[in-house]
Amino acid sequence: MGAAELIAKFTIAPNASLEEAAQKIEDNKYGTVLVVEGGRVVGTVTDGDMRKALLRHRLAVIPIHEVMNTNFLSVAPGDKTAAKALFESRFYLRLVPEVDSEGILRGVIRRDEIR
């Protein structure tokens, strides 16, 4: 899978619906999508974030930016050591975005890639 395909598999626009995010999470099997606007990661949404939104009686058609986490974890592009440390210290993480100094998404590191 190429970098562009990999990034597309894990990203969604801020105005996408909760339902669209749920479908993308179902398709990617990692329980997370990265919310990207203009190439920059602006937040993350996990299956847990979606459950919390639904429990607060939020409709599945609301824009994802209303439930995304803007205080997300990321690593510098290619920094597999930092990614490994995050995966070891946070059991719930399944993927980590690789973000440059300007916030631009450059890749995605998946837990199952790190040994």
C-alpha positions in Angstrom: 0.0 0.0 0.0 1.4 3.4 -1.0 1.7 6.4 1.3 -1.2 8.2 -0.3 -3.4 5.1 0.0 -2.3 4.6 3.6 -3.1 8.2 4.5 -6.5 8.0 2.8 -7.4 4.9 4.8 -6.9 6.7 8.1 -8.1 10.3 7.4 -11.4 12.1 7.2 -12.4 15.8 6.7 -13.7 17.8 9.7 -17.1 18.3 8.1 -17.6 14.5 7.6 -20.4 13.0 9.6 -20.0 10.8 12.6 -21.5 8.0 10.5 -18.8 8.5 7.8 -16.1 8.3 10.5 -17.7 5.1 11.9 -17.6 3.6 8.5 -13.9 4.6 7.9 -13.0 3.1 11.3 -14.8 -0.1 10.5 -13.0 -0.3 7.2 -9.5 0.5 8.5 -9.8 -1.9 11.6 -7.7 0.4 13.8 -10.4 2.1 15.8 -9.2 5.6 14.9 -9.4 8.2 12.1 -7.3 11.3 11.8 -9.2 14.5 11.1 -7.3 16.4 8.4 -7.9 19.9 7.0 -5.6 21.4 4.4 -3.1 18.6 4.9 -2.8 19.3 8.6 -4.0 17.0 11.4 -6.5 18.9 13.4 -7.8 16.1 15.6 -8.5 12.4 16.0 -11.6 10.4 16.5 -11.7 7.0 18.1 -14.5 4.5 18.3 -14.7 5.5 22.0 -15.2 9.2 21.1 -18.1 8.2 18.9 -19.7 6.0 21.6 -19.4 8.9 24.0 -21.0 11.3 21.5 -23.9 8.8 20.9 -24.4 8.5 24.7 -24.7 12.2 24.9 -27.5 11.9 22.3 -25.5 13.3 19.5 -26.9 12.3 16.1 -24.7 10.2 13.7 -25.0 13.0 11.1 -23.3 15.7 13.1 -19.9 16.9 11.7 -17.0 15.0 13.1 -15.2 18.2 14.2 -17.8 18.5 17.0 -16.5 15.3 18.7 -12.9 15.1 17.6 -10.0 15.2 20.1 -7.7 18.1 19.3 -5.2 17.1 22.0 -3.9 14.1 20.1 -0.5 12.4 20.2 1.8 12.4 17.1 5.4 11.8 16.2 7.8 13.4 13.8 8.0 11.7 10.4 10.0 8.5 10.6 10.4 8.6 14.4 9.6 4.9 15.0 11.4 5.1 18.4 8.9 7.7 19.7 6.0 5.8 18.2 7.2 2.6 20.0 7.4 4.5 23.3 3.9 5.8 22.8 2.5 2.3 22.0 4.3 0.9 25.0 3.0 3.5 27.4 -0.6 3.8 26.0 -2.1 0.4 25.4 -5.2 1.9 23.8 -3.3 3.5 20.9 -3.5 1.6 17.6 -2.0 4.2 15.3 0.0 7.4 15.5 0.2 10.1 12.9 3.5 11.3 11.6 3.2 15.1 11.6 5.9 17.6 10.5 6.7 20.8 12.3 3.9 22.6 10.5 1.3 20.1 11.4 1.2 18.5 8.0 0.4 14.7 8.0 3.3 12.8 6.4 2.4 9.3 7.3 0.8 6.9 9.8 2.5 4.4 12.0 0.4 1.4 13.0 1.0 -0.5 16.3 1.4 -3.8 14.4 4.3 -2.3 12.4 6.3 -1.7 15.6 8.0 -4.7 17.1 
